[in-house]
Amino acid sequence: MTAITTKQKFLGLAAWLVVSFAASAVGAVATICASEFYGELMQPAWAPPAAVFGPVWTVLYALMGIAVWLVWQSGGLQKQRVDIALFLAQLAVNALWSWLFFAWSLGALAFIDILFLIALVVATIVCFWRVRPLAGLLLVPYLLWISFAAALNYSIWHLNPQVLG
C-alpha cells in the first residue's frame, strides 16, 4: 500500500466528518420538535436542560469523525473494513434512536436500541484501540454520554408511559 499524502489525509478527515455529521443530521430530522416534546415530558431531577444536547452531540460527532479517520489512515477501507463497518453500524443505530424516541414516541424500543448502541460502541472502542489507541480513547466520552442517555431514556420512559408507551 502506498503512503497517504497530506492532501489525502485532510480530504479523508473531511469525508469522515461529513459521514459522522450526516448521521447526526438523519437523527436531527426526527428531533425538529424535540425541545418542545422533551420539555413536556416528566423528567427525573437529574435530567439536563434540552439546550445541553446540541453542543454535547456536536463535540461527540466531531470526536467520532476524528476517531474513524485515525483508523482509516492505518490501512484504508480495505484493511480496516470490519472496524469501519462496525463504526458505520453504530452510527446507524444512533440515528435510529432519535426516530424511535422523538418521532415515534417508542420509549421501550428506544431503550433497547440504546442498549444495542452501547454494545456496538464498546466493540468499536475495542477494535479502534487495537488499531490506534487514541482512536479508541476518542470514543470514550461518547460511550459515557450514551450510557447516561440510556439511564435518562429509561427514566423518562417510565415516568411517561402514556406518551412513550
N, C-alpha and C positions, 0 to 999 in steps of 0.2 A: 504494500500500500504506500502511496506517495504521501508526503507530509502535507498537512493542511496549511495553506498560505494564510497570512494575516487577514487578507480580504475575505477569504472563505470563512475564517473564524468569526469575523464580525457579521457577515451575512448569515452564518449559522446561528449566532446569538439572536439576531433579529428574527429569524424564522422561528426559532423555538419560543421566543417571547410572544410572537404572533399566535402560535399554536396554543400556548397557555392562556393568553388573554381571549382567544376565540372561544375556548371552553368556558371561560368566565362570562363572556357575552351570551352564550347559549343559556347559561343559568340565570343571567341577569334579566333576560326577557321574561322569565317566569316571576321575577320579583318586582315588576314595574309598580305594582301597588303594595309592595311588601311592607313599607313603613306604616301605612295605614292599617293593613291587616295585622301586622305584628303588634302595633300599638293597641289594638282592640282585644288582643288575647290576654287572658290571665297569665301572669308570669311569676316565676319564683323571684324572691327578693334579690337574688344574685345575678339576675339577667342584665346584660349590658343594654344601654340605650341603642336604638336602631342605628344611630349615626356612627357607631363604632365599627359596624360590619364592613362598610365600604373601604375605609382606609386599611383595615387589617387584611381584607382579602386582596387588595391591590398589592400590598407588600408580599403576601404569600404567593400569589400568582407570579410575581417577578422572581421570587426565590425558586419557584418550581421551574420556570423557564431557564434560569441560570444553571440549576442542577442538571436538567436533562441535556443542556448544551455541553456541560463538562463531560458527561458520559458519552455524548455523541462524538466529541473530539477524540475520545480514546478508542477509535476504531470505526467510527461511522455507523450508519444504519445496518450494514450487513453484519458486522462483528457484534454490535450491541442490540441486535433486533429483539431479543427476548426482554432485555431490560427496558428498552424504549416502548415495546408493546405493552408491558406492564404499566409503565408511566401513562401511556395513552388510555389504557383501560381505566385507571383510577381517575383520570380527567373526565371521562365519560360518566362514570358513576357519580362523581362530584356534581357535574352539571345536572344529572337526573335528580339529585336530592332537592334542588330548588323547585323543580317542577312538582315533585311529589308533595313537598311541604306547602309551598306558597300557592302554586297554581291549582293543584288538585286537592288540597287540604286532606292529604292522606298521612296522618301522623304516624301510624304504625308502620306503613311501608317506608316512609322517610326514615324512621328509626332503623329498620332492617337495612336499608340502603346505606346509612352512615356507618353501621357496624361493618358491613362489607367493605366500605371505603377505608375504614381504619385498617382492616386486614390487608387490603391492597397497598396502602401507603406503607405499612410496616414491611411488606415484601419488597416494595420499591426501594425503601431505605436500605434494606439489606443488600439488594442487588447493586444499587448505586454505590454503596460503601465499598463493595468489593472491587469496583472499577476505579472510583475516585472517592476516597473518604469524605472530602469536602462536599461532594455532590449529595452523599447521604446525610451529612450534617445539615445541609441547607434545607432539607425536608423535615427536620425535627420540629421547628416551630409550627409547621403545617399539621403534623401529627398531634401536637399538643392542642392546637386550636380546634381541630375536628373532634378530638376526644372531649373537649369542653362542650363543643356544639352538640355532640351526641347526648351528653347529660342534659343540656338545655332542651333539645328536641324531646327527649323522654319526659322531662318535667312539664313542658308546655303541653305536650300531647295529653298527659294525664290530668292536667288542670283544665283542659278544654275539650272533653270528649264529645260534646255536642257539635263542635266546629271541626275537630281533627279526628273524628271517629274512625 
